[in-house]
Amino acid sequence: MNVLWIINGVLLTILLAMGINELYLRIMAKRSAKTITEEEFKEGMRKAQIIDVREKDSFDAGHILGARSMPYTTIKTTLNSIRKDQPVYIYDQKKSLSIRTANQLRKNGYKDLYILKGGYEGWTGKTKKKNA
C-alpha cells in the first residue's frame, strides 16, 4: 500500500508540473504576442515577416509559403535579420517554440508580434516543400 502512495505522489507531481508549465506558457504568450487565427494570418502575411522557428529538417519537409527558416535554437544570433518596423508572424509545429521566440523578440525591442494559433500542424493554406 505504501508503494501506491509513492507512485500516486510522483504522478501528481508530474501532472502539477505540466499544469504549471502550460500556465507559464499562456502568460508568456499574452505578454509577448497576439495569437491569431489562420484567416487573420493569411490576411496580414503579405505585409509581414513570416518566421518558421522549427528546425531546418522540419522546415524543409514542409513550410508555409513565404516563410523564412529561423530555428529557435539560433534566434539569438539571427535577431538582426528581423526588421523591427514590420509585423513579425511566428509559427512552429504547434505553439510553444513560437511563444518562447516571441518572448525573446519582445525582450529585444520588437513590438508587432503575432503567433499562428494551431501552428503549422493546423495550417490548411499554401505550403512549400524542399525537393530532395
Legacy VTK file of the C-alpha trace (Angstrom):
# vtk DataFile Version 3.0
C-alpha trace
ASCII
DATASET POLYDATA
POINTS 132 float
0.000 0.000 0.000
2.905 2.322 0.740
4.267 1.925 -2.805
0.921 3.038 -4.276
1.050 6.266 -2.259
4.549 6.974 -3.575
3.511 6.287 -7.186
0.417 8.481 -6.795
2.552 11.247 -5.295
5.016 11.087 -8.183
2.208 11.121 -10.770
0.513 14.036 -9.043
3.802 15.952 -9.012
4.292 15.325 -12.750
0.741 16.473 -13.563
1.174 19.564 -11.405
4.463 20.417 -13.156
2.813 20.030 -16.568
-0.039 22.304 -15.499
2.342 24.958 -14.184
4.342 24.836 -17.445
1.156 25.289 -19.507
0.081 28.233 -17.355
3.550 29.798 -17.681
3.430 29.472 -21.487
-0.037 31.060 -21.646
1.049 34.019 -19.516
4.226 34.463 -21.569
2.193 34.306 -24.802
-0.243 37.003 -23.666
2.651 39.263 -22.624
4.722 38.808 -25.754
2.452 38.446 -28.782
-1.081 38.266 -30.075
-2.303 34.810 -31.099
-4.129 34.976 -34.418
-6.247 32.561 -36.431
-5.250 31.140 -39.794
-7.594 33.606 -41.539
-6.026 36.597 -39.759
-2.582 35.187 -40.561
-3.454 34.873 -44.269
-4.883 38.420 -44.378
-1.745 40.043 -42.970
1.045 37.795 -44.196
1.844 39.841 -47.315
2.848 42.815 -45.161
4.651 40.768 -42.505
7.831 38.806 -41.972
6.886 35.141 -41.621
9.270 33.235 -39.379
9.275 29.440 -39.023
11.086 28.595 -35.776
11.150 24.824 -36.274
14.437 23.081 -37.012
15.717 23.108 -40.611
14.743 19.498 -41.403
11.127 20.183 -40.381
11.131 23.384 -42.451
12.466 21.525 -45.495
9.815 18.806 -45.084
7.112 21.466 -45.465
6.513 25.104 -44.523
4.086 27.963 -45.100
4.679 29.568 -48.481
6.779 32.715 -47.991
8.200 31.760 -44.583
11.861 32.057 -43.592
13.574 29.355 -41.576
14.947 30.713 -38.292
15.166 27.818 -35.830
14.546 28.771 -32.207
17.977 27.388 -31.321
19.602 30.108 -33.467
17.229 33.014 -32.795
19.699 34.953 -30.612
22.274 35.036 -33.411
19.773 35.808 -36.203
17.794 38.590 -34.486
19.447 41.317 -36.580
17.927 39.935 -39.778
14.381 40.590 -38.489
13.093 44.119 -39.065
11.509 45.966 -36.152
9.390 48.214 -38.390
7.288 45.368 -39.847
4.949 42.866 -38.184
6.511 39.509 -37.347
4.357 36.395 -37.835
5.787 33.414 -35.969
4.872 29.748 -36.105
6.239 26.328 -35.183
4.670 22.869 -35.126
2.056 23.763 -32.503
2.833 26.865 -30.430
5.359 26.526 -27.586
8.510 27.478 -29.552
6.633 30.414 -31.078
5.819 31.701 -27.601
9.449 31.439 -26.500
10.595 33.174 -29.699
8.051 35.983 -29.276
9.208 36.479 -25.703
12.845 36.680 -26.858
11.933 39.193 -29.580
9.875 41.298 -27.157
12.850 41.490 -24.803
14.903 42.798 -27.741
12.504 45.621 -28.594
10.155 44.039 -31.128
6.538 45.078 -30.658
4.329 43.907 -33.552
4.437 40.129 -32.865
1.847 37.513 -33.839
1.670 33.758 -33.264
-0.285 31.395 -35.519
-2.935 29.588 -33.488
-2.526 25.852 -34.039
0.888 26.297 -35.670
1.949 24.527 -38.838
0.092 21.421 -37.707
-3.239 23.243 -38.081
-2.351 25.150 -41.279
-4.534 24.464 -44.322
-3.162 27.187 -46.623
-0.433 27.019 -49.259
2.772 25.219 -48.346
6.098 24.510 -49.954
8.399 21.511 -49.614
12.071 21.365 -50.455
12.769 18.790 -53.156
15.249 16.149 -52.036
LINES 1 133
132 0 1 2 3 4 5 6 7 8 9 10 11 12 13 14 15 16 17 18 19 20 21 22 23 24 25 26 27 28 29 30 31 32 33 34 35 36 37 38 39 40 41 42 43 44 45 46 47 48 49 50 51 52 53 54 55 56 57 58 59 60 61 62 63 64 65 66 67 68 69 70 71 72 73 74 75 76 77 78 79 80 81 82 83 84 85 86 87 88 89 90 91 92 93 94 95 96 97 98 99 100 101 102 103 104 105 106 107 108 109 110 111 112 113 114 115 116 117 118 119 120 121 122 123 124 125 126 127 128 129 130 131
